[in-house]
């Protein structure tokens, strides 16, 4: 099997897209027809996926949206649906796990075996032995939180530790240590474009997952300019709410497609070389 | 309803115990009779709980052990069983969540509403807005990772940030900011007794969840001496594998009781005043 980063490179090229759609289902925002079905979360996701799959490089289901309502089975069905119908598109399970080694092994089993995700997000606070059970899955991607998109992210991540900010220490550990198998990536929020440039300078071609455009207000042009790798790829730019709920009417899927196409075009315009 | 810390104080006194038993089920280590049942994880947990409930202050189910095998329903039944039969004993859901605010709201719903836990563990890397949705549940406990018990914990947590180590910054944020409703606690591993004393000095009477005795090798006497609050309480000393798998034979429950009683006695011997 190809490795995660090779699969990403394939789909970046085939779909000419760095867009990652976050699958964060919020049943109160579903159109009435979907909300009344037997498996509304899966049906909503399926409609979004069918409407957007040729325009994206990845989907990113956010675990809390399933766990809060006991919808693990609909999460599994969603991932299986993508795998079956759109095998080129990568699935990033956004779980942000972080635990001691023996426990992290079980979390890696959950993400990569139970759910069969191509990649998973993890938290670096517990260090190498908490990441290693994920990294041992050589064909999967392990995406470490570095500089998150939310306001409180600065409280620890920007602390000088001791000379450079903590998030840069994380980026350096990722580049020099955690990426020994070539399957480590980082999360850097689009809400911090300067930090995105700093991280890019530290990690070479390592792909970055970039949330924070759309509802959180990050600027697409700056994210692309500061975050792309030398060949104009290297990014998964993630948007969730602005795509999923572009319309809450019966046209939600076509509205999601239009929003995805717009985001892809905005991104491609700022890539080097421009598309 | 009483608040989490008041409920802890009640059970510390009633059971004369600072022991928290980690419910980390490993089906390959179950005795044959349990392993062959229809809901083996729940049955194993129930036997452990019935054998130990009067000797403990809390149970701490570790989420990965359920999530890796799709046993969410057995996790829910376990928590419900404790609630029904041993209402004084507190339930700490060990999930180590950490995500942006809108997502953290869903994780708080999962822990406190779906599973009905008394407290949950969370990761501080994303800062205040990632913790606030948990802290808003004023009657529940929010237990923030500070200095974890595992080897890799030092990589970020001991970085000077910039003058004092990161874990002390976390302890200070917890004491000065996150504890405004009196429901914030910290995780500090027994494998780092000097750091336990440092954190105790920073946080006053705030209770600390202390993993790392038993299989991870932390010393009980030092953990108690360095970690207890002025009145000889303030700790949940957690042990999982050394209790759950004290015997893998048919006598596993009585062996777990004996191991729990021994740990309680070791702890109480070093409390001030000694019990």
Interface residues (C-beta under 8 A of the other chain):
Chain A: X24 X62 X64 X65 X67 X68 X69 X70 X72 X96 X97 X98 X99 X100 X101 X103 X104 X106 X107 X109 X110 X113 X114 X123 X124 X125 X126 X127 X128 X129 X130 X131 X145 X148 X149 X150 X151 X152 X153 X154 X155 X156 X157 X159 X160 X161 X162 X163 X166 X169 X170 X173 X216
Chain B: X24 X62 X64 X65 X67 X68 X69 X70 X72 X96 X97 X98 X99 X100 X101 X103 X104 X106 X107 X109 X110 X113 X114 X123 X124 X125 X126 X127 X128 X129 X130 X131 X145 X148 X149 X150 X151 X152 X153 X154 X155 X156 X157 X159 X160 X161 X162 X163 X166 X169 X170 X173 X216
